[in-house]
Amino acid sequence: MIPLLKSTLTIMIPILFAASAGLFPALAGSLNIALEGLLLIGAFTSLAVFYFTGSLPLAIIAAAAAGAALSAVHVFASYKLKANNIIAGLAVNLFSAGLCAVLSNKIFNTRGVVSASYKTGSGLVFGFLLFSVLLLAVIWVVINKTSFGFRLRACDKNQEALESLGIKPQVYQIVSILFSGILCGIGGSFLSLNLGSFVPGMSAGKGWIALVIIFLGSRKPQGILLAAFAFGLAEAFSNHAQGMWEIPADLILAFPYFCTLIAMIIVSIARGKLKSGLIRHQ
């Protein structure tokens, strides 16, 4: 039971950071689908900095800076060059994977696994987990109790009202995307620092899962926490279940994604029925 819980928490940490990162743009009406690439660049940067400095704090800060820099490219393409936000996000994901490969080849002379010859203990997991949970609590306060949060949500629901007050919705959308890059970079640093190595593609779809988590959690911090834990538990169970039953390993590994799909369907049906009931009531 304890190993299963530890695996669950380890799996959910980068997803929590990525979902927290994507929550602000989602509330601002500017969905950020570049979370996958931001996690990956954070993972590579933190491992590279730690490799040369041996400093965990510096590695995490560098990962956050790398995520912010890549998000700045996203912002420039979307808001300065007027590119489609979805296309720009996809481009960031592709660019991140290619950039990591090129930098890895130039710096470490390999496009494969890069190891820092370092293995962290449970302290790193606990530290990142505590930070991610406290972060969600702070995000809840910011969204629900501050003028910034009210204006951020108005960017999606009533931009005209903001503009009538002389407030530019784009400013809030840009800030949310940049902040998204910082949080994703930190989440990516956990992936490589916890493993002690950078593996190409080690984000492994966690950025995409984070987008699903945001909407399964009804775009609320507490909902995101529960949804991320549920996915982490499903994936941890699938990892532990391999070899226990005479079921193909690929099918077992697909279990958490199958659960996510079923959860999306159930939530969509429930919300549709709730909306229909409210309309009939009115």
JOQUI-V607364 format. One line per field, one symbol per residue. ss: DSSP state (H for helix, E for strand, L for the rest). phi: phi as a letter, one per 40 degrees, with the letter a starting at -180 (. if undefined). psi: psi as a letter, one per 20 degrees, with the letter a starting at -180 (. if undefined). A space follows every 50 residues. Layout:
ss = ???
phi = ???
psi = ???
This chain:
ss = LHHHHHHHHHHHHHHHHHHHHHHHHHHLLLLLLLHHHHHHHHHHHHHHHH HHHLLHHHHHHHHHHHHHHHHHHHHHHHHHLLLLHHHHHHHHHHHHHHHH HHHHHHHHLLLLLEELLLLLLHHHHHHHHHHHHHHHHHHHHHHHHLHHHH HHHHHHHLHHHHHHLLLLHHHHHHHHHHHHHHHHHHHHHHHHHHHLEELL LLLLLHHHHHHHHHHHLLLLHHHHHHHHHHHHHHHHHHHHHLLLLLLLHH HHHLHHHHHHHHHHHHHHHHHHHHHHHHHHHL
phi = .cdccccdccccdcccccccccccccccgbdbccdccccccccccccccc dcbgbcdccccccccccccccccdccccbccgcccccccccccccccccc cccccccbfabbcbbcfabccccccccccccccccccccdcccbbbcccc cccccccacccccccgbcdcccccccccccccccccccccdccccgabbd gccfgccccdccddcccffbdccccccccccdccccccccccgcbcbddc ccccdccccccccccccccccccccccccccc
psi = gghggggghghhghhggghhgigghghjkmpojjhghhgghggggggggh ghhjogghggghgghgghghhhgggggghgikqphgghghhgggggghgg gghhhggjkqjbppqjlppraihgggghggghghghgggggggijqhggg hghhhhhmhhgghhjjpohhghggghgghghghhgghhhhghhhhjqppp jihljhhhhhgghghhjkkqghhggghhggghgghgghghipihrmpphh hghighhggggggggggggghghggghhghh.
